[in-house]
Amino acid sequence: MDVNWQRVAENLIARLTGPLHLRLIFQPTMAALLGIRDGLKDATGGEPPYFWAIFTNPTHGKQLLRGGLRSVAKVLVFALVLDAIYQLIELHWFYPGEAIFVALTLAFIPYLSIRGPVNRIARWWGARRMSRHAGYGALR
């Protein structure tokens, strides 16, 4: 069993310098851009911060998680395909568990980590602008 974990660790570390290593920059960037887009949509729609709402609203949480997966599905599939290509080129084998781990790390985690903060910042910014405009109108 220890040999398997060692192989997994070596394979994951090898991805940093192997072929297609630029995906380690592009995939999280694309996922973050999707998270920004969806966070702004949440803010304008008055939705609560995404990740927080998944856990605090259990009835709505599953629906939110499905929607998030739908939003980032293309990036996840692309990450899986690229990792499969990498594995076939470099390892001459396909390890699905590693591919899923890499796809979630490169795509879904950046998406989750940015969507909620963007929502909060956009709501704060919007409230700040509204209060500034309200104060300006009162001075006239």
DACORBEL-V879019 format. One record per residue. N is the residue number from 1. D_LAST is the distance of its C-alpha to the last C-alpha in Angstrom with 2 decimals. Layout:
# DACORBEL-V879019
n = <N & N>
d_last = <D_LAST & D_LAST>
This chain:
# DACORBEL-V879019
n = <1 & 2 & 3 & 4 & 5 & 6 & 7 & 8 & 9 & 10 & 11 & 12 & 13 & 14 & 15 & 16 & 17 & 18 & 19 & 20 & 21 & 22 & 23 & 24 & 25 & 26 & 27 & 28 & 29 & 30 & 31 & 32 & 33 & 34 & 35 & 36 & 37 & 38 & 39 & 40 & 41 & 42 & 43 & 44 & 45 & 46 & 47 & 48 & 49 & 50 & 51 & 52 & 53 & 54 & 55 & 56 & 57 & 58 & 59 & 60 & 61 & 62 & 63 & 64 & 65 & 66 & 67 & 68 & 69 & 70 & 71 & 72 & 73 & 74 & 75 & 76 & 77 & 78 & 79 & 80 & 81 & 82 & 83 & 84 & 85 & 86 & 87 & 88 & 89 & 90 & 91 & 92 & 93 & 94 & 95 & 96 & 97 & 98 & 99 & 100 & 101 & 102 & 103 & 104 & 105 & 106 & 107 & 108 & 109 & 110 & 111 & 112 & 113 & 114 & 115 & 116 & 117 & 118 & 119 & 120 & 121 & 122 & 123 & 124 & 125 & 126 & 127 & 128 & 129 & 130 & 131 & 132 & 133 & 134 & 135 & 136 & 137 & 138 & 139 & 140>
d_last = <74.66 & 73.64 & 74.68 & 72.13 & 69.25 & 70.40 & 70.49 & 66.99 & 65.64 & 67.45 & 66.25 & 62.61 & 62.81 & 64.58 & 61.59 & 59.67 & 61.89 & 63.67 & 63.09 & 59.68 & 58.11 & 54.92 & 54.05 & 53.31 & 50.20 & 49.31 & 49.68 & 47.38 & 44.82 & 44.99 & 44.81 & 41.76 & 40.01 & 40.84 & 39.54 & 36.22 & 36.01 & 36.89 & 34.67 & 31.62 & 32.88 & 33.29 & 29.75 & 28.23 & 30.70 & 29.89 & 33.45 & 34.52 & 35.81 & 38.99 & 41.78 & 40.61 & 40.46 & 44.02 & 45.39 & 43.18 & 43.32 & 47.02 & 46.85 & 44.11 & 45.42 & 48.29 & 46.12 & 43.66 & 46.61 & 48.06 & 44.81 & 44.55 & 48.16 & 47.60 & 44.68 & 46.74 & 50.12 & 50.49 & 49.94 & 52.41 & 54.99 & 54.59 & 55.05 & 58.15 & 59.63 & 59.08 & 60.60 & 63.52 & 64.11 & 63.93 & 66.41 & 68.81 & 68.75 & 68.95 & 70.61 & 72.57 & 71.60 & 68.64 & 67.41 & 64.91 & 63.78 & 62.83 & 61.02 & 58.96 & 58.18 & 57.10 & 55.00 & 53.17 & 52.69 & 51.43 & 49.35 & 48.46 & 47.77 & 45.23 & 43.57 & 43.43 & 42.28 & 39.23 & 37.96 & 36.76 & 35.03 & 33.19 & 32.01 & 30.80 & 29.05 & 27.38 & 26.19 & 24.96 & 23.19 & 21.63 & 20.52 & 19.10 & 17.11 & 15.89 & 14.84 & 13.10 & 11.17 & 10.52 & 9.29 & 7.00 & 5.55 & 5.54 & 3.81 & 0.00>
